[in-house]
């Protein structure tokens, strides 16, 4: 694999790492809200967090598809 491809793959893997960390963080926040009871939740908290979580998941999916398209398998 040439240097440019390797740098691209490193970039994609770094982005995947960031997005999965964000998704994990928001999932923990949502679970904390659920565990601590609904009285601690504002009416817009869960929908806003879930919308942001969906956006991050969509970005992660696109990055994985782009990475897959750019990947060069040597057999």
N, C-alpha and C positions, 0 to 999 in steps of 0.2 A: 504494500500500500504506500502510495507516495505521501510526502509531507503535508501537502494541502488537504488531502482526504483525511489524514490523521488529525490535523488541526480542526477540521470541520466536525469530526466525530467527537473530539474532546469538547468542543463547544456545545454540541447537542447533549452530550452526557451531563455536562455542567448545568445546562438549562433544565434537563429532566430532574436533576437533583434538587434544584431550587424549587421547581413547581411541585414536586412531591413533598418537599418540606412545607410549603405553603398550604397544600391540601391537608397534610397531617395536622398542622396547627389549627386550621379552621374546623376540622373534624373534632379535635379535642375540645375546642370552645363550645361547639354544639353539644357534645356529650356532657360537658360540664353544666351547661344550661339545663339539659334534660335531668341530670342527676340532682341538681340543687333545687329543682321545683320550678314550676311555671311562674310563681310570683316574682322571680328575679329576671324574667324575660320581658323586654319591651315588645310591643306588638310587631315591630318591623325587624327585630334582631335576627330571628331565624330566617325569614325570607331573604334578607339582605346577605346574610352569610352563605346561604345555600346558592344564591345567584352568583356570588363571587366564586364559590367553590366550583360551580358549573363552568364558569368562564375559565378558571385555571385548569380544570380537567380537559376542556376543549383545546386549550393551548398545548397542553401536554400531549394530547392525541395527535395534533398537527405536527408537533416536533418529532414525535416517534415516526410518523409517516414520512416526513422529510428525511429523517435520518435513515430510514429503511431504503428510501429511493437513492440516497447518496452512498450507501454502504457498498463496498466492493468486497465480495467474498472471494477469497483465494482458496481454491480446492486443489 
